Amino acid sequence: MFSLNRIFASKMKKIAFCTVLLVLLMTSCSETKYVAEGDYLLDKVQVKTDQPIRGLSTTDMRLYVRQTGNSRWFSAIKIPLYTYSLSGRDSSSWVNRVLRSIGEAPMLYDSIQTLQSVKSLQVQIQNMGYLRANVQAESKTKGRKMKITYNVHPGPIYSIRHIDYDIQDTAIAQLLHWDDQQNWGLRRGMAFSIENLDNERKRITQQLTNQGYYRFNKDFITYRADSVPGTTGVDLILVLHRFRNNQVADTAHSQYTIRDIRYRSGNADDSVIHLRPNVLRSNTFIRKGALYSAADLQTTYSHFGRLGAVRYTNIGFREVPDSSLLDCDIQISTNMPSSVSFQPEGTNTAGDFGAAASLTYQNRNLFHGSELLTVELRGAYEAIKGLEGYSNSNFVEYSVQTRLTFPRFIAPFLSNSFRRRINASSEVSLMYDLQNRPEFLRRVFSASWRYLWNDPKHRDRYQIDLLDLNFISMPWISSKFEEEYLKDAAHRNSLLLYNYSDIFLMRTGFRYSYNNGNFAIKTNIETGGNLLSLMAHSLGFHQNSKGEYTFLDVAFAQYVKGDIDYTRNFQLNYSNQLVFHVGLGIAYPYGNSSVLPFEKTYFSGGANSVRGWSVRSLGPGNYSNKEGNVDYLLNTGDMKLDLNMEYRAHLFWKFGGALFVDAGNIWTLRDYEDRPGGQFRLSEFWRQLAVSYGLGLRLNFDYFILRFDMGMKAVNPAYETDREHFPLLYPDFSRDFAFHFAVGLPF
């Protein structure tokens, strides 16, 4: 493995050298090579303002500028333009064509686009209440390059001094309670902006369309405004007009009531909707005999849209002649109920190559209620190198997993209003996994029941793992492995002994997440073994030779675990963003357990942690593992801290880049003799934080992101010399470099 790292490091050095050479070659090319005489390369665009504008930053203002110059990688280097400039003038050469296709042609200054940018900026700022705003474009040339600066002079902001209402429909006037100021969306002192005025039109329209006014829209609402001389105040009159169209003029608006609701199939080859009638009714929020409501219409679309059996939904209304009644037609088009998929994959575990394949069957409408049944069969094979003294050197795994998901709560004592308001699903799953390794045989049986739900009006998501059972059996361990690692005093440790024994896990958990695009938070808390512990003490369960209570002759684990992740995203501009992430997790074994089960321990390093280390190779604390083949067990802890900062930039086409700095580690809460230096101590932990830095490349295909990250160690807490302690000052590529390939963003 060491020789492979040296070879890979040597290749990476050559690649780095070629990259630097290529960048120097690109930057030596003239940016104005393809700028004709009399034209100018738009080199730089700036927006400046002589006073802050409420709700609009200079970064936001750049969105209204029509020309922004050539794109820059990481807001610094015009690599796409340099790539284009490397091409020759012979268009028949395939090399030149390729360079031009992947590069970016020079952005030439356009005076018309500049004038339009000035106008767009000025109109937008005036619409925000700065009625005297003025924008001027200033240009500076240097050779064939031009720099444009948009100087914004907002002036004073105008506000609403007084507001009156002219409601020409008496029924609506009584319905909206104009005499109650608490219902007003516009108030004295608010900015006289298009956004505020339009929001009030939308608010009134929403209120009316949710109370039966099927044909009402915001065009029936207009404003009359008069500025007050010598002040920045505006007197405003909101006018709500009577109904009018090409056939009818100047009449009262009508409130419509739902007369009838009909369901029909949208499948061309099938006139039957393969959903139970009560499922159709429970997902329909439009009610017979009730007033028309736009909110109920959208909720109905939302609930049918989340049913896996439904391909699309089309809801239409028909007016009953000479009345204020509506008939509702709901057209349901369903998916094919069953599908089978096959997925091969390649595997690589610490240099051991193998292959795996899975066969998945899905039924999206098992009981005609859009229940999703998934059955997955998976097999894997891996050739293991470097094992001596074992009867074979292959790893074989077979597993079968069955999961049944109901698109609703399957639970008693819940009100119908709560069930209908919440987007919920209930899930039950069973799994059996068989693993045959040269060192041991492992069998895992799992069963779980969980609930997932969210409120459509909010961004919160919840999950309750009501019951999660895991039975882990070790029916055979090779005598060589047992002698070397479980009985040999030099290698024996509590974690190895505990995790190579039969164990039973019975846990419950709760998860919460929130994401609004700017920041995201995820929390999880779970506990295991408490109910069994209570039963064990009450009913006198059998105890094994270690003093552990057993259930079905197997010791059960008892622990508590909590995790929290926080991510903050700062959008610098259209193509650049800065992301911060903090992750903290703590797990504590107690009662019937002195060591955490391996599945519940933390590890550090890898594509989503401190990326200067490979997966499971960092920590705990400043512990340096010398155990060879069982490192992945010893490099675990009861506590984890991750601190990450990443600068992300769009490069070109589907490519994006990232610069990152990571810090973190794992620790044990107890002092284990076999992992010296691994225990968390408040006065010492900050000295044990590992730090790494690096860069990454992303391929964004919309549905998924391929990620390649290259990390280097900067501060190593497990060191013997100063050179090992601070790799940032004494870098060794073969020792400090780590490469990661992953799908999705790291956080």
PyMOL commands that set and color helices and strands:
alter all, ss='L'
color gray80, all
select helices_A, chain A and resi 2-28+58-64+79-85+94-102+111-127+170-176+181-183+194-209+218-220+277-282+294-305+416-421+479-487+494-499+530-539+598-600+628-634+685-688+722-725+733-736
alter helices_A, ss='H'
color red, helices_A
select strands_A, chain A and resi 41-49+134-142+145-153+159-167+221-227+233-240+257-265+310-319+325-334+338-349+352-363+372-383+394-406+423-436+440-454+460-477+503-515+519-528+550-551+554-555+559-573+576-589+639-652+655-667+690-700+705-715+737-743
alter strands_A, ss='S'
color yellow, strands_A
deselect
rebuild
show_as cartoon
